């Protein structure tokens, strides 16, 4: 029985490592969960994974590449809300949880490879397996606290301080994401970000 579980885990090594990070899932539970991450998705650069007002009941794991979450304001300007990159989960929780049309769009920045689990597969696992339920709760809590932290930073930090926080938290994205996307994410104009970077270098 153990050989079967270990085979599933080895076949999905990147996702397995991600699931084991918080030490909630034991081998058996992780293998059960991994079996249902079976929907592969390939995106070319600047291809939409989810469009505004669309619905999507999948939770995605980014195996390779990078995506951005954004909205379009009343002036037609795109405002970046966040990024998904290797070894992270991505979805629009509004449509995933509530089934409502999405208020955001998700677009690949570079060629991106994802694998997904459908909500209709995940929910029965959550109801039947306490470890998977705890893992899902932990994932939601981390997402919520991350969003709250970001809102506090946007409201209380100066532009230079926001950029410093971005470097510490997500500096590995700096050379992979256009600076205009980062500026938008940090709620500043591209020229402001350029001046900040010029002063640092």
Number of C-alpha atoms within 10 A of each C-alpha: 6 9 8 10 17 15 12 17 21 13 11 15 12 16 22 19 14 14 20 14 9 11 9 18 19 12 15 16 16 23 22 16 21 19 14 15 20 11 13 13 15 15 19 15 15 15 17 16 19 18 18 15 13 14 18 22 20 23 20 22 25 22 19 18 21 24 28 22 22 23 17 14 9 7 6 8 11 16 20 22 20 18 22 21 21 17 18 16 19 21 21 22 17 16 19 18 13 11 13 16 16 20 16 21 22 26 23 24 23 17 15 22 21 24 20 20 20 17 15 10 14 18 13 11 18 17 10 10 13 14 17 23 19 14 19 16 13 14 13 13 12 12 14 12 11 12 14 11 11 17 11 11 16 15 10 11 12 11 19 17 14 19 22 14 16 17 13 9 10 12 13 11 15 12 8 12 16 11 15 17 21 23 20 19 23 24 17 15 15 16 12 13 21 14 11 16 12 9 9 8 5
